[in-house]
Amino acid sequence: MSKITSYCSWCFEHAEHTKVVQSFLTRNIYQCCSCNNSTVQCRCCNHMAKSTPSSETLKQIEIARLADEKEHGALKALGRVNSAFTKIDQSWNNELCAEHDGTIASFKSLSKKLDDISEYETLFIREQRNLAKPVKHLAYAGVGVVSIGAIIGSGGTAGPIAAAIGNMGVLGASGTGAAIAGLNGAALTSASLAAIGGSVAAGTMIVTASGAALGGVLGGVVANKFHGDDKSFSIKRLRDVKGSDVRTIFVNGFTQKGETDFHDWQAEQLFAGLRHSTYGVTWDSKSNANLGAAFAGGVGKKGAQVALAALAKKGGAKAAARMGPAASIALISDIISNPWHSAMLRAAQAGSQLAESISRTSGQKFNLVGHSLGCRVIYYALAALGTKSQKYIDDVILLGGAVGKDDEKGWMSAISTIDGNLYNCYSKQDMVLKRLYETANAKLTKPIGYYPIPFEAPKISNLDCTNFVDSHMKWKENYSEILRLIYDIDIDK
């Protein structure tokens, strides 16, 4: 039997494909020697498009579908409809390969290594024209890609709340995708917001690569998905210090005017006397700018009060308790338009991308510093990096973090990825964070930016900044003082 060597749109590997069906009227059918799925040649190039999936792939898809139906409760009927469309779709040969249908930018770039994380954008330089509309789903049943997505609880006290806030606070184990359904009381509270996903009804899921897949081919596929979702995500090299092996990455949360160039972070770090090579992560720029404008003057500002009222209306626990399973689907789509919950979703995606970029470097170590929802980006990055044997992170500094404090398993996993320490900086004067976070998340969790992380561990240090940080938007201008306290630096400001 004849063979050809080309990229496969099932497994994305450059592999041999064995001809199994000779056709004179349509395209010949091949079988990928890497994943055993059937393939056909792309209509526009020499890469291979998808044909009929193998029995093993179909089995994995069916297992995932049944698990979804079991977990989603009220959405079983929707799952069956989606399954029917999936089966119809699987009976046809794809016209285009993964490059030409817009799934990825380039097969060759999927396994690309980076000399510098600021080169991350080069992964998405398109070699072929996208001839199809952008895909709405990322469906791959391969090893090393796990769902952290929208898990809607069923039964018990948790059911109506979890269903009504499925998009803003899914109940799952960070980095594993395991469901926590049917919990109530203290158990529900301790579950925290371990994962953020989109509406199941809308087909949006949060996925991340893990283990060997992170920084590899499958990680590149996931990165392409998230790059399409948030075009504002970027990693900028801010300052290159020759002779310094210390690299610090700043991750913004809410942003105000003049903060997009990271001048505030850099000025404070230099004032503290730290000469590091520095990078800045920009993500979900529109939502972060809107939130920053609303809360720049504190919770007393009229715009902030209006924003809080809107969040309370959409995310209140009482409203959630009144919602039935069917009505919850409509509420989910309403919630996703809220800038706070949109930003929470993007934070999980940005964390996956940050982990992906870091894992593509070799022999480099980084410090991670974040503010507000930027701390949530870091949390998800640590969760993903925790599946790797190599350690890429030294110290982590979190300022006014919009992350739940009570997920012990998640925090222990996070610190397992670092060689240095995790410093949680909190302030009892940060009323924006306290009211916004707790209101928006139906008081199911409490933020680390207002409370200390309550677990004793050698690598976790809680730093009380109440006496000098009096607002959520004042954290960064006090960053040099925080560095002084952490590293015992003698500076006179």
C-alpha positions as CSV (number, residue, x, y, z in Angstrom):
1,M,0.0,0.0,0.0
2,S,1.3,3.5,-0.9
3,K,2.1,6.0,1.8
4,I,2.6,9.7,2.0
5,T,4.1,11.8,4.8
6,S,2.2,15.0,5.8
7,Y,0.7,16.8,8.7
8,C,-2.5,15.3,10.2
9,S,-5.4,17.5,11.2
10,W,-6.4,14.9,13.9
11,C,-3.3,14.6,15.9
12,F,-1.3,17.6,14.3
13,E,1.8,15.4,14.0
14,H,4.0,15.1,10.9
15,A,3.3,11.5,10.1
16,E,3.0,8.8,7.5
17,H,-0.5,8.2,6.1
18,T,-1.2,4.8,4.5
19,K,-3.7,4.7,1.6
20,V,-6.6,2.4,2.6
21,V,-9.2,3.3,-0.1
22,Q,-8.4,4.1,-3.7
23,S,-11.1,6.3,-5.3
24,F,-11.4,7.6,-8.8
25,L,-14.4,9.9,-8.1
26,T,-13.5,11.4,-4.8
27,R,-10.3,11.8,-2.7
28,N,-8.4,8.7,-1.6
29,I,-8.8,7.7,2.0
30,Y,-5.7,7.3,4.2
31,Q,-5.0,6.3,7.7
32,C,-2.7,8.3,9.9
33,C,0.1,6.0,11.3
34,S,0.3,8.3,14.4
35,C,-3.3,8.4,15.6
36,N,-5.0,5.8,13.4
37,N,-7.8,8.2,12.3
38,S,-8.8,8.3,8.6
39,T,-7.6,11.3,6.6
40,V,-8.0,12.8,3.2
41,Q,-5.8,15.4,1.4
42,C,-6.8,19.0,1.9
43,R,-8.5,20.6,-1.1
44,C,-6.0,23.5,-1.1
45,C,-2.6,22.0,-0.1
46,N,-0.7,18.8,0.7
47,H,-1.6,18.6,4.4
48,M,-4.2,16.0,5.5
49,A,-7.8,16.9,6.5
50,K,-10.0,14.8,8.8
51,S,-12.0,11.9,7.5
52,T,-13.8,9.2,9.6
53,P,-12.4,9.0,13.2
54,S,-11.1,5.7,14.5
55,S,-13.1,3.5,16.7
56,E,-10.9,4.5,19.7
57,T,-11.5,8.2,19.0
58,L,-15.2,7.6,18.7
59,K,-15.1,5.8,22.0
60,Q,-13.4,8.7,23.7
61,I,-15.9,11.2,22.3
62,E,-18.8,9.1,23.5
63,I,-17.3,8.7,27.0
64,A,-16.8,12.5,27.1
65,R,-20.4,13.0,25.9
66,L,-21.9,10.7,28.5
67,A,-19.8,12.3,31.3
68,D,-21.1,15.7,30.1
69,E,-24.7,14.5,30.2
70,K,-24.3,13.1,33.7
71,E,-22.7,16.3,35.0
72,H,-24.9,18.9,33.3
73,G,-28.3,17.5,34.5
74,A,-30.7,20.0,32.9
75,L,-28.6,20.2,29.7
76,K,-28.9,16.5,28.9
77,A,-31.3,17.1,26.0
78,L,-28.9,19.8,24.6
79,G,-26.1,17.3,24.9
80,R,-28.1,14.7,22.9
81,V,-28.8,17.3,20.2
82,N,-25.1,18.2,20.0
83,S,-24.2,14.5,19.9
84,A,-26.5,14.0,16.9
85,F,-24.9,16.9,15.0
86,T,-21.5,15.5,15.9
87,K,-22.3,12.1,14.5
88,I,-23.5,13.7,11.3
89,D,-20.4,15.8,11.0
90,Q,-18.2,12.7,11.6
91,S,-19.8,11.0,8.6
92,W,-18.3,13.5,6.1
93,N,-14.8,14.2,5.0
94,N,-13.5,17.6,5.8
95,E,-12.7,19.8,2.8
96,L,-9.8,21.7,4.5
97,C,-6.8,20.9,6.7
98,A,-6.4,22.5,10.2
99,E,-4.4,25.4,8.7
100,H,-6.9,26.3,6.0
101,D,-10.0,25.9,8.2
102,G,-8.6,28.4,10.8
103,T,-8.1,25.9,13.6
104,I,-4.3,26.7,13.8
105,A,-2.0,29.2,12.2
106,S,0.8,26.8,11.3
107,F,1.5,23.1,11.8
108,K,5.2,23.8,12.0
109,S,4.8,26.4,14.8
110,L,2.9,24.1,17.1
111,S,6.1,22.6,18.6
112,K,8.2,25.8,18.3
113,K,10.5,26.7,21.2
114,L,11.1,30.3,22.3
115,D,14.4,31.9,23.1
116,D,12.4,34.7,24.7
117,I,8.8,34.7,25.9
118,S,8.1,37.9,24.0
119,E,8.4,35.8,20.9
120,Y,5.1,34.1,21.8
121,E,3.2,35.9,19.1
122,T,5.3,34.2,16.4
123,L,3.3,31.0,17.1
124,F,0.3,32.6,15.4
125,I,1.9,33.8,12.2
126,R,-0.4,32.3,9.5
127,E,1.3,30.4,6.7
128,Q,-1.9,29.7,4.8
129,R,-5.1,31.8,4.3
130,N,-8.0,31.0,6.6
131,L,-10.7,29.8,4.2
132,A,-13.3,29.0,6.8
133,K,-15.0,30.9,9.6
134,P,-13.2,30.7,13.0
135,V,-14.1,27.6,14.8
136,K,-16.3,27.9,17.9
137,H,-15.2,24.7,19.6
138,L,-12.0,23.0,20.5
139,A,-12.9,19.3,20.6
140,Y,-10.0,17.0,21.0
141,A,-10.1,13.7,22.9
142,G,-6.4,13.3,23.2
143,V,-4.2,12.6,26.2
144,G,-2.8,15.6,28.0
145,V,-5.7,18.0,27.2
146,V,-8.1,18.4,30.1
147,S,-11.4,20.4,30.4
148,I,-11.7,22.8,33.3
149,G,-14.9,24.0,31.8
150,A,-18.5,24.9,32.7
151,I,-19.6,22.2,35.1
152,I,-23.2,22.7,36.2
153,G,-24.1,21.2,39.5
154,S,-27.2,19.1,40.1
155,G,-29.0,18.2,43.3
156,G,-28.8,19.6,46.8
157,T,-28.4,23.2,47.8
158,A,-25.6,23.6,45.3
159,G,-27.7,22.8,42.3
160,P,-29.6,26.0,41.7
161,I,-26.7,28.3,42.7
162,A,-24.2,26.4,40.5
163,A,-26.6,26.3,37.6
164,A,-27.4,30.0,37.8
165,I,-23.8,31.0,38.0
166,G,-22.4,28.3,35.8
167,N,-20.4,30.8,33.8
168,M,-18.9,32.8,36.7
169,G,-18.0,30.1,39.2
170,V,-17.9,26.6,38.0
171,L,-17.2,24.0,40.6
172,G,-14.2,22.0,39.4
173,A,-10.8,20.9,40.6
174,S,-8.2,23.3,39.2
175,G,-6.1,21.7,36.5
176,T,-7.9,18.4,36.5
177,G,-11.4,19.2,35.4
178,A,-13.0,16.9,38.0
179,A,-16.5,17.9,38.8
180,I,-17.6,19.0,42.3
181,A,-21.4,18.6,42.0
182,G,-24.1,18.3,44.6
183,L,-22.1,20.0,47.4
184,N,-23.6,22.3,49.9
185,G,-22.8,24.4,52.9
186,A,-19.1,24.6,53.9
187,A,-18.1,22.1,51.2
188,L,-19.5,24.3,48.5
189,T,-17.7,27.3,49.9
190,S,-14.4,25.5,50.2
191,A,-14.7,24.4,46.6
192,S,-14.2,28.0,45.6
193,L,-14.0,29.2,42.0
194,A,-11.5,26.6,41.0
195,A,-12.3,27.0,37.3
196,I,-14.0,29.5,35.1
197,G,-15.8,28.5,31.9
198,G,-18.2,29.8,29.4
199,S,-21.8,28.8,28.8
200,V,-22.3,25.1,28.0
201,A,-25.2,26.2,25.9
202,A,-22.9,28.4,23.9
203,G,-20.4,25.7,23.5
204,T,-17.6,27.6,25.2
205,M,-15.2,25.6,27.3
206,I,-11.9,26.3,29.1
207,V,-9.2,23.8,28.3
208,T,-5.5,23.7,29.1
209,A,-2.7,21.5,28.1
210,S,-1.0,19.5,30.8
211,G,2.2,17.5,31.2
212,A,4.2,16.8,28.1
213,A,1.4,18.4,26.0
214,L,2.1,21.8,27.6
215,G,4.8,23.5,25.5
216,G,4.3,20.9,22.8
217,V,2.0,20.3,19.8
218,L,-1.3,20.0,21.7
219,G,-0.4,23.0,23.8
220,G,0.1,24.9,20.6
221,V,-3.4,23.9,19.4
222,V,-4.9,25.2,22.7
223,A,-2.9,28.4,22.4
224,N,-4.3,29.0,18.9
225,K,-7.8,28.6,20.2
226,F,-7.3,31.2,23.0
227,H,-5.4,33.5,20.7
228,G,-8.5,33.7,18.5
229,D,-10.7,34.4,21.5
230,D,-8.6,37.3,22.9
231,K,-6.6,39.3,20.3
232,S,-5.4,41.7,23.0
233,F,-3.3,39.1,24.7
234,S,0.4,39.8,24.4
235,I,3.7,39.5,26.2
236,K,5.9,42.6,25.8
237,R,9.6,42.7,26.7
238,L,9.9,45.9,28.8
239,R,13.5,46.0,29.9
240,D,16.5,43.8,29.0
241,V,19.2,43.9,31.7
242,K,22.4,42.4,30.5
243,G,24.1,40.0,32.9
244,S,21.0,39.4,34.9
245,D,19.4,36.0,35.0
246,V,16.4,37.3,36.9
247,R,13.3,37.8,34.8
248,T,10.1,39.3,36.2
249,I,6.7,39.2,34.5
250,F,4.1,41.8,35.4
251,V,0.4,40.9,34.9
252,N,-2.2,43.7,35.0
253,G,-5.7,43.4,36.3
254,F,-7.9,46.5,36.1
255,T,-6.1,49.2,34.2
256,Q,-6.3,53.0,34.3
257,K,-5.1,55.5,31.8
258,G,-1.3,55.5,31.5
259,E,-0.9,51.9,32.8
260,T,-0.9,50.0,29.6
261,D,2.8,50.5,29.1
262,F,3.6,49.1,32.5
263,H,5.5,52.3,33.4
264,D,4.0,52.1,36.9
265,W,5.4,48.6,37.6
266,Q,8.8,49.4,36.2
267,A,9.2,52.7,38.0
268,E,8.4,51.1,41.4
269,Q,10.7,48.2,40.8
270,L,13.6,50.4,39.8
271,F,12.9,52.7,42.8
272,A,13.3,49.6,45.0
273,G,16.7,49.0,43.4
274,L,15.9,45.8,41.6
275,R,17.5,45.5,38.2
276,H,15.7,42.6,36.5
277,S,14.8,41.9,32.9
278,T,11.1,42.6,32.8
279,Y,8.0,41.7,30.8
280,G,4.4,42.8,30.7
281,V,1.3,40.6,30.0
282,T,-1.7,42.4,28.4
283,W,-5.0,40.5,28.2
284,D,-8.7,41.3,27.8
285,S,-7.8,45.0,27.5
286,K,-11.4,46.2,26.9
287,S,-12.9,44.6,30.0
288,N,-10.0,45.5,32.3
289,A,-10.1,49.2,31.1
290,N,-13.9,49.3,31.6
291,L,-13.6,47.9,35.1
292,G,-10.7,50.1,36.0
293,A,-12.6,53.2,34.9
294,A,-15.7,52.2,37.0
295,F,-13.7,51.5,40.2
296,A,-10.9,54.1,39.9
297,G,-12.5,56.3,42.5
298,G,-13.5,53.5,44.9
299,V,-16.9,52.0,45.7
300,G,-18.4,55.4,46.5
301,K,-18.1,56.6,42.9
302,K,-21.5,56.7,41.1
303,G,-20.2,54.6,38.2
304,A,-18.9,52.0,40.7
305,Q,-22.2,51.9,42.5
306,V,-24.0,51.3,39.2
307,A,-21.6,48.5,38.3
308,L,-22.0,46.9,41.7
309,A,-25.8,47.0,41.4
310,A,-25.6,45.4,38.0
311,L,-23.4,42.6,39.3
312,A,-25.6,42.0,42.3
313,K,-28.7,41.8,40.0
314,K,-27.0,39.2,37.8
315,G,-25.0,37.3,40.4
316,G,-26.9,37.4,43.7
317,A,-27.3,34.1,45.6
318,K,-31.0,34.8,46.2
319,A,-31.7,35.3,42.5
320,A,-29.7,32.1,41.8
321,A,-31.8,30.1,44.3
322,R,-35.0,31.1,42.5
323,M,-33.7,30.0,39.1
324,G,-34.9,26.7,37.7
325,P,-32.7,24.6,35.5
326,A,-34.2,25.7,32.2
327,A,-34.1,29.4,33.2
328,S,-30.5,29.1,34.3
329,I,-29.4,28.6,30.6
330,A,-30.8,32.0,29.7
331,L,-29.2,33.5,32.8
332,I,-25.8,32.1,31.8
333,S,-25.8,33.9,28.4
334,D,-26.8,37.1,30.2
335,I,-23.9,36.7,32.7
336,I,-21.3,36.2,30.0
337,S,-22.0,39.8,28.7
338,N,-21.0,41.2,32.1
339,P,-17.5,42.7,32.0
340,W,-16.5,41.2,35.3
341,H,-17.4,37.6,34.4
342,S,-16.0,38.1,30.9
343,A,-12.7,39.1,32.5
344,M,-12.7,36.1,34.8
345,L,-13.2,33.8,31.8
346,R,-10.4,35.5,29.9
347,A,-8.1,35.3,33.0
348,A,-8.3,31.5,32.9
349,Q,-7.5,31.6,29.2
350,A,-4.6,34.1,29.7
351,G,-3.2,31.9,32.4
352,S,-3.1,29.0,30.1
353,Q,-1.3,31.1,27.4
354,L,1.2,32.4,29.9
355,A,2.0,28.9,31.1
356,E,2.3,27.8,27.4
357,S,4.8,30.6,26.6
358,I,6.9,29.9,29.7
359,S,7.0,26.2,29.1
360,R,8.4,26.8,25.6
361,T,11.6,28.3,27.0
362,S,14.6,26.4,28.1
363,G,16.9,27.0,31.2
364,Q,15.0,30.2,32.1
365,K,13.3,31.1,35.5
366,F,10.8,33.8,36.1
367,N,9.2,35.8,38.9
368,L,5.5,36.4,38.5
369,V,3.9,39.6,39.9
370,G,0.2,40.4,39.5
371,H,-2.5,42.8,40.5
372,S,-6.3,42.1,40.9
373,L,-7.5,39.7,38.2
374,G,-3.8,39.5,37.0
375,C,-3.3,37.3,40.1
376,R,-6.0,35.0,38.8
377,V,-4.1,34.8,35.5
378,I,-1.0,33.7,37.5
379,Y,-3.1,31.2,39.5
380,Y,-4.1,29.4,36.4
381,A,-0.6,29.6,34.9
382,L,0.7,27.9,38.1
383,A,-2.0,25.3,37.9
384,A,-0.9,24.4,34.3
385,L,2.8,24.6,35.0
386,G,2.3,22.3,38.0
387,T,1.7,19.4,35.6
388,K,5.3,19.7,34.4
389,S,8.3,18.1,36.1
390,Q,10.5,21.1,35.4
391,K,10.2,24.2,37.6
392,Y,10.1,27.6,35.8
393,I,9.1,29.9,38.6
394,D,11.1,31.5,41.5
395,D,9.0,34.0,43.5
396,V,5.3,34.9,43.0
397,I,3.9,38.3,44.4
398,L,0.1,38.8,44.4
399,L,-1.3,42.3,45.0
400,G,-5.0,42.6,45.9
401,G,-5.7,39.2,44.3
402,A,-9.1,38.4,42.8
403,V,-8.8,34.7,43.6
404,G,-10.7,32.6,46.2
405,K,-8.7,31.9,49.4
406,D,-10.2,28.6,50.5
407,D,-9.2,26.1,47.8
408,E,-6.4,24.3,49.7
409,K,-5.7,21.7,47.0
410,G,-5.4,24.5,44.4
411,W,-3.0,26.6,46.5
412,M,-0.9,23.6,47.5
413,S,-0.6,22.7,43.8
414,A,0.3,26.3,43.0
415,I,3.2,26.5,45.4
416,S,4.5,23.1,44.3
417,T,5.4,24.7,41.0
418,I,7.8,27.3,42.4
419,D,11.3,27.3,43.8
420,G,10.9,30.5,45.8
421,N,7.9,31.8,47.8
422,L,4.4,33.0,47.2
423,Y,3.7,36.3,48.8
424,N,0.0,37.2,49.2
425,C,-0.4,40.9,49.8
426,Y,-3.8,41.8,51.2
427,S,-5.5,44.9,52.6
428,K,-8.6,45.3,54.8
429,Q,-9.1,48.7,53.1
430,D,-9.6,47.2,49.7
431,M,-13.3,47.5,49.7
432,V,-13.6,47.5,45.9
433,L,-12.2,44.0,45.8
434,K,-14.2,42.7,48.8
435,R,-17.6,44.0,47.6
436,L,-17.0,43.4,43.9
437,Y,-15.6,39.9,44.2
438,E,-18.1,38.7,46.9
439,T,-21.1,40.3,45.2
440,A,-20.3,39.0,41.8
441,N,-19.6,35.5,43.0
442,A,-22.7,35.1,45.1
443,K,-20.6,35.2,48.3
444,L,-19.4,31.6,47.6
445,T,-15.7,32.6,48.0
446,K,-13.6,35.3,49.6
447,P,-10.7,37.0,47.8
448,I,-7.1,36.7,48.9
449,G,-6.6,40.4,48.3
450,Y,-8.7,41.2,51.4
451,Y,-8.0,38.1,53.4
452,P,-4.8,36.0,54.1
453,I,-4.5,32.6,52.5
454,P,-5.5,30.4,55.5
455,F,-3.1,27.5,54.9
456,E,0.2,27.0,56.7
457,A,2.9,26.2,54.2
458,P,6.6,27.1,54.2
459,K,6.3,28.7,50.8
460,I,3.2,30.9,51.5
461,S,3.7,34.3,53.2
462,N,0.8,36.6,53.8
463,L,1.7,40.2,53.9
464,D,-0.8,42.6,55.6
465,C,-0.6,45.9,53.7
466,T,-3.7,47.5,55.4
467,N,-1.8,50.4,56.9
468,F,-0.6,51.8,53.6
469,V,-2.8,50.4,50.8
470,D,-6.2,52.2,51.1
471,S,-7.8,51.3,47.7
472,H,-7.8,48.6,45.1
473,M,-6.3,51.0,42.6
474,K,-3.4,52.0,44.8
475,W,-1.6,48.7,45.0
476,K,0.8,49.3,42.2
477,E,1.9,52.7,43.4
478,N,2.9,51.0,46.7
479,Y,4.8,48.1,45.0
480,S,8.2,49.4,46.0
481,E,7.2,49.5,49.6
482,I,5.9,45.9,49.3
483,L,9.3,44.9,47.8
484,R,11.1,46.5,50.7
485,L,9.1,44.4,53.1
486,I,9.5,41.2,51.2
487,Y,13.2,41.5,50.5
488,D,14.2,43.7,53.4
489,I,15.4,46.4,51.0
490,D,16.6,49.7,52.6
491,I,15.0,52.5,50.6
492,D,13.8,56.0,51.5
493,K,10.6,57.0,49.7
